Amino acid sequence: MRAQVRAEEEEAAAEASLVQEVIMEAALAEVLRKRFDDGQAARDQGQGGMASSVITICCLLGAAYFWLTTKQGSRSSSTLKGLEFIPWREIDLLSEEERLGVVVTDCTHPGVRWCLTHHRQPKSLPPELRSDSSTGIMLNALKVGHESVVGGEASKVGCNHFDVDGFCAVFAAMRPMVARRFDALLRETAMIGDFRELELRSDPEKNLALKLCCWLNALERGEFWRPFGKNEFDAQASVHDADKWGLFTKPTVLDAFEAMLRGQCEASDARLLEDSGLNQARADWRSEHARVCSDAAEMTRAVGSDAKNKRRFERFEDVGLVALGPLERPVHYYALFGATKGLDVVLTMIRAGEKGVVAEVEQKYTTFVDLESRPTLPRVDLTALARQLDDLEQAYSSMAEGKAGGMAGGATSGGGGKARRWVAERPVDSGPLLRLEFQGQPLSKAARYGHPHERYPGLGPRESEEALLAEVPVSRIPPEVLKLTVVAYLDQAYGRSGTPSSAVPVEAALGAGGVERSPGSGLRTVPKKGWTWAEVREFNEVCFKKRLMAGAATS
């Protein structure tokens, strides 16, 4: 019933807007006609002929511009019809002609004409649609009245996975009138959710976009499981997150999210309670929100301007790296990456007892997609860096334990009797994470995507150092050595080995093919937009490999 009332309201609003457009056109036509007649009469009487003609022409041009912009605005509001969500597996069952009515977002599909996504695809989107997030692209399409969603053949929208950006984009397609009204808020929500970069200079308590992210996260975990998890009872339901989309496209949830957009948290809770099919009717988003606010305050202190904190927060702009830590405790990604805006590789070090740190090098999602707002460097294969760190781990662990040598296969023992090894994903992973692991206990994709405080719950008070080392893979490499090793590796990867990293700013002028000539160091890789996966692979297999071999020959 509520959905029907909403549909009738949207139809009435569209009709009223169309009527307003017709009235506006008629009124403008009358003004133009009268002005033209007055100008003609003045010319006939010889009264200021030239001046009157100029005024008439200016009036005509101004009125015409006003009419065109008004008409464009009304087109993108009066003709907006919400699309219906289609489960991913059903798209493949459609005929080629039927797929003309489908638009996909935050992903690609080879059989669909319009893929409104920030993911890399063979055919670039028109400039007027491009944005950092898929939600931004969908909102741009609604704003300009693009044929993919307005006035064309599209009647359905699909997405092959569930996340904050994907949901906001689908919501915008399903309820375009509401989306246009909350355009800026939806864009900010998608950016925080996808890139996990909270603006630390703002007050997190008052950040409604942050609350929306926490609301979506809580409902997803409360009703299902964390991202990249699986349905233990029905594996097929987990394919393309079909089970999650079944819930999040229900009118009940869409209404509750719309209430959250308006800042009506209690109304949102009440709407969810109306659905008896929900296991957790009231999304427990407030606990995550409180955690983010606390961690944001911690990170704000950590990146402070005093001399002590300068060593805990360093930006190496030319290789796109931020070095953070040692931090006193693991924090939520929204707060952690909030301190890294504008750069794409993060070295995080967290204090672990008196003898070491938990350290990770992560390549952010900003280099997985086609970022529109700024150029980026290509992702680097971190496998060789993992081997370098293994060697350092053996050396420093031996010194710490007062004995020589390591364990078989390059593994080391850092106490607690467990073998450890540095590992990393390939550059094509959504978020390659270089970290120290216990052998035989690999981190799952869900754990790697999860927040640091979830990944290392053992980082806390322990009865003894041995108890900590038995539960957490602690690195014995000193933080300063870790940092310098990572910087040197990226320097070599991007062809900057001959120049200190901190002294070279990110280049504004981009060379063809992502390289430029640098005095004394030959060709070096520079940031650019529009990296293809083929180019990233070529960079690693050709450019970087040659630089590694050259470095080995001179060492």
N, C-alpha and C positions, 0 to 999 in steps of 0.2 A: 504493500500500500504506500509506504513511504517513498519507495523508488518511483512508483507511478506519479505521485504528487511532484517529485523532483523533476521528472521528465516533462510534466505539464508546465511547470514553472519555467524550465529552460526554453520550451517551445514558445511560451507566451513572451519571454524576454526577447527571443529572436524575432518574433513577429513585431513587437513594439519597436525594436531597433530598425527593422526594415521599413516600418511606417515612418519612423523619424527620418530615415534616409530619403524617402520619397518627398516628404514635406520640405526637407532641406533643399533638395534639388529644385523643387518648384519655387521656393522662396528666392533662391539664388538666381534662378532664371528670370524672375520678375525684377529683381534688383538690377541685373545686367541689362534687361530690356529697357527699364526706365532710365538708367544711366546713359545708355546708347542714344535713346530718344532725346534726352536733354542735351547731350553733346551735339547731336545732329542739328537741333534747333539753334544752338549757340553758333554753330558754323554757318547756318543759313543766314543768321542775322549779322554775321561778321564780328561777333563778340569773342575775342580771344581764341580764334580758331585753332592755332597751333597748340597753345597751352591746354585747351579743352580736349584736343585729340590725344595729347600725351597722357592727360589724367584718365581719359576713357580707356586707353590701352593698358595703363598700369592697373586700373580697376579690374579690367577684364582678366589680365594675367593673374592678379592676386586672388580674385574670386575663383578662377579656374583651378589654381593650385590648392586653395582651401577645399574646394569641392572634391578634387582628386584624393587628397589625403584623408578627408572625411569618408569618402567612399571606400578607400582601402581599409580604413579602420573598421567600418561597418561590415566589410566583407569578411574580415577576420573575426567578427563576433556574431553577426546576424546569421551567418551560414554555417557556423560551427556545429557539427553533429558529433556526438560521442561515438567512438568506435567500440565494437564488441571484442572482448578478449577471446582469443582462440588458443587452445593448448598446442604446444609445439608439435607433438606427434600428429595432430590432425592436419597440419599444413601440408605434410607430405602426401596425404590422402586426396588432396584437392587436384583438380585438373589444372593445366597451364592457364586456362582462361579464368578459372576461379581464383587463382593466386594473384591475379591482377587486383583483386579486392583486399589483399593482405599487405600490411606494412609491418616490418619487424623493427624492434628497437633494442639498443644495447647489445646487439649481436648481429651476425650476418646469416643470410640464407641464399644459396645459389639460385633458387627458383623464384625469388621475390624481387620485384623491380626496385622497391625503395627500402633500404636498410638505414634507418635513422639512428646511427651509432657512432661513437667515437673510436670504435675498434678499427684497426687497419683493414681496408678492403681495396680491391683492384680499381674500382671507380671512385674517385674523390667526390665528396658532397659539394654542392654549389656553395660558393663563398658566403652567401647570406644565411646558410643554415649552420655553418660550422661553429662548434663550441667545445669547451674542454670536456663537458659531460654529455651523455646521451640525453639527459633531461633537458639540458640547454638546447640541444639540437631539436628536440621535439617542440619545445616552447618557441624556438625561432621559426619553425615550420608553421605553427599556429599563428604567430605574430604577423608573418608576411603573407599568410594565406597560400602556402605552398600546395601544389597539386597532390602531394603525397598524403595529406590529411584533410585538405579543405577543397570541397567542390569537385573532387575527382571520383575515382571508382572505389577508393578504399572504404571498407566497412568493418574490417577486423584488424586487431593489433596482436602481435605475439612476441614472446621473449623466451629464450632457451635456458634461463637461469633466474633465480631470485636474488636480488640485493637491493640496497637503498636506491641507487641510481636507476636500476631497471624498473623498480616499482614506481618511482616518481614519474618516469617517462610514460609508463603504461597508464598511470592515474591521469596524467595530462591528456592522453589520447582518449580515455574513456569519459573524462569530465572536463572538456576543454574550456567551458565558460568559467568554471572554478579555477582552473589552472591559470588562465589569463589574469584573473584577479590576484592570485598569489604567486605571480611569476617569479619575483626576486627571491621569495622565501623557498620555493621549490628548487631553484637553482642552487642556493646556498646549502640546502639539505643534501642535495645530490653530491655536491663537492666535498662536504664533510664525510658523507658516507662512503664515497668511492676512494678518495685520496687520503682520507683520515687526517686532514689538516685543519684543526680548529684554530681560529684566529685568537691567539693568546692575549692580544692587547684589548680585546673586548671582554665584557663581563659574562662568563659562561652561564651564570645563574639566570641572566636575562636573554640568553640566546635561544630563541624559539626553534631555530633549525637544529640545534643540538638536541633539544627535547624530542623533536620529530624523529631523529636518527635513533635515539635511545628507545623511543616508543616502538618503532619498527623492529629493532633488534630484540627487544623483550618479547614482543608478540611472536616473532619467528622462533625464538628459543623456547618460549613457554609452550607453544603448541606443537613444535617439531623438534629441532635440534640445531646446533650451531652450523654456520656455513661450511660447506664441503663435508658435512656429516651424511649419514645414510639412514633410511628407514629400515630398522632391523626386522620389521614384520612384513614389509612389502618392498623389495628392492626396486621393482618396476615403478613404484610411485615416486621414487627419488630421481628417476631419469628426467632431466630438464626441470627439476623441481616442480613437477606437475601437481604434487600434493599441496605444496605451499601456495602455488598460484590459485588453486581451487579455493583456498581460504581467503587470500588477500584480494581477490576480485569479487568477493561477495558484497552485496549492497551494505550489509551491516558494517563491515570493516572499512569500506570506502567512506561511509557516512562518519564513522568514528575518526578516520584520518582527517576528513574535512573539518570536523570539530576541532581537532588538534591544530590545523592550519589557522583557525580563527583564535587560537589560544584558549579554547574552552576545554580544559583538561577533564573537568568533572563531567561535562556533557559527553565527552568521548568515552569515559568509563561507563557511563549509563547506557550508551548505545551498544557497547560490547556486551553488557549484561543482558540485553534483550535477546541475544542469540544463545539458545540453550545448547547449540552444537559446539560451543567453545569450551575447552577444558580449563583454560585460564582466561576467564572473561575480562578481567581487569589487567591490562598489560602492566607488569611490574617494571616500568621503565625508570622509576625514580631512583632506585638503588644504583643503576649504572650512571645516571646523570650526576648523582652525588659523587661517585668515584671519579668521573671525568673532571668535575669542578675542583676536587681536592688535588688531583694529579696536575691539572693546569696551573694551580697555584704553586705546586712543587717545581714544575718546569719553568715558570716565570722567575722563581728564585734562582734556579740552576743556571739560567742564561742571563743573569744580572750583569751589571756593568763593572762590578768591582774586580780588582786584579785577580783574586782567587778564582772567581767564576769564569774569567776569560780562558783559563786553561781547561775548563770543563765544557766549553762550547766554542768550537772553532769551525769556521767555514772555509773550505778550500774551493773557491768559486770556479777556478779553471778546470777542475776535474769533477765538479758537481757534487762534492762530498761535504757532509756535515759530520763532525766528530763530537759525540755527546758523552760526558762522563769522566770519571766514574760517578754514576748516580747512586744515591743512597738506597733506592728500591726500584723495582720494575714498575712502569706506569702504563696507563691506557694509551693505545695508539693515537687517539684523537689529540691527546695532550702532547705525546712524544713527537709526532710528526708536525704538530703545530709550530714547533721550534725549527722546522726544516724547510719552510716554504721557499720555493724558488730553486731548490736543489733536489737531486734525485737519488743519491746514494747516502745511506746513513750508517755510521759506525756507532753502535750503542754499547757502552760498557757500564755494568752494574756491579757495585761492590759486593763481593761474596766472601764473608769472613775476613780474616786478617791477611790471608796469603794470596788472594787472587780476585778475579772478576769473571762474571759471565759476559761474554762479548758476542755480538752479532754484526754482520755487515749485510744490509738489506738494500736491494734495488727496488725503488718504489714503483707503484702502479702507474705513476706519471710517465714512465718510459715504456709501458706496455701498450698504451693507446696513442692515438694521434692527438697530441696536445696542441691546441690552437693558440693559446695565449703567449707561448714563448717557445724558442727552440730548445732542443735537448741533445745530449750526447747519446751515442748508441750504447746499449747494454754490453757489459764486458763479461766474458766467461771467467768465473772465479775459481775454476778447478785448480789452476796452477798456483793461485794464492793459497788455496787450502793446503797444498803440498808444502809450500813455504812455511806456513804456520805450524804444520805438523813437525817440521824440523826444529822450529823455534820452541815448540811445546816440549819436545824431547829434551832439548838442552836445558831449559829453565826448570822443568820438572826434576831432572836429574840433580841440578844444583840445589833445589829446594829439599829434595829427599836425601841428599848427600850420597848419591850413587851414580854410576855412569851407565849409559846405554838406555835403550827403550824396549818396547815390546814388539812382537812380530807384526809385519805388515804396516809399519809406520805408526802404529798406535802407541799411546803413552798411558801411563798410570799416574793419576794425580792424587792418589790417596783413595781410601775406601775400597781398594782392590779391584776397581773397574777400569777396563781399557777405554780410552777415549780417542776420538779422531775428528778432525775438521772435515766437514762435508758441505756441498753446495749444489743447488739445482742449476739446470741449464738456463741460458738467457731467455728462452721462450716461455718459461714458467711465469705465471701471473705476478709472483713476488719472490724472486730468487733470494734465498736466505742462507748466508754462510754462517755456520755456527759449529760449536764443539758438541759432539754427541757421544753418549756411551755406545760402544760397539754392541750390535744386536738389539738396540733400542732406538730405531729410527723414528724421527718425528713424522706424524701423519700430515697430510695436506691441511686437515682441519686444525691441527695443533700449530702448524706454521702460520696459518692465517689468523689464528687466535691472538689475543693480546699478550704482551710479554708477562704481565702479572698472572695470566692463566697458564702460560707455557712453563713458568718457573715458580710453581706454588711453594716449592721447598726453600725458596730464598727468604729466610726469616730466622728468628732466634732458634738456635740449636744448642743442645746440651754440650756438644763438643764439635771441634772442627772436623773430625773424622765423620761424624754423622752428617754434616753438611756435604762433604765431599762424596759421600756414598749416595746421596740423593740428587745432587746438582752437578752437571759437568762444568767444573770450575777451571778456568785457564790460569796457568802460572806465568804467562807472558806479561811483563810489566805494561801498564796502559800506554805509556809513552812509546814503547817499542812497537806495540800493536798499531798504534796510530801511524807512526812513521812507516811501518811496513805496508799498510794499506795505501797510504798516500803515494809511496814509491811505486807500488804496483799499478795504480791508476795513471800515474805520470808516464810510466813505460807504455801502458796500453794505448794512451792517447798521443804518444809521441812527444811528450814534454820532459823527457828525462834530463835534458840539458839545462832546464830552467827551474828554479825553486817554485813549487806550486803556489805558495802564498803570495808570490810576487807577480803572478800572471793573472789578469782578470779574464772573465769569460768574454770571448770575442763578440763584438757586435756585428762585424761584417763577416758573412759566411762565404766560404769558398765553394766552388762547384764540387759536387760529390761528397761534401762534408769534410774536405781537407783544405788546408792553407799552408803556404810556405812560411816557415819560421826561421829567422836568421840563426845559423849555427846548429839547428836540430832537424833540418830537412822537412819533410811533410809531416804535419800533425793533424789529428782529427779535431774538428770544431763542431759546435752545436748547430743543428739545423732542424727544420720542421719536416714532417712527412717521411721519416725513416720507414722503409719497407723491411719485412723480415728477411728478405733476400739480401738487402744491404747490410743488415745487422750480422747475418751469417758470414757474408763476405768480409766484413770488418774483422770479425774474430778469427776466421780461418786463413785470411791472407795478411791483412795489415798487422794485426796484433801478433800473429804467429811469427812474422818476420822480425818484429821488434823484440819479442822474447828471445829469438835465436841470436839476434845481434847483441842483446844484453848479456846472454850467456857466453858469447864469444869474447866479450871484452872484460868479463869478470874473472 
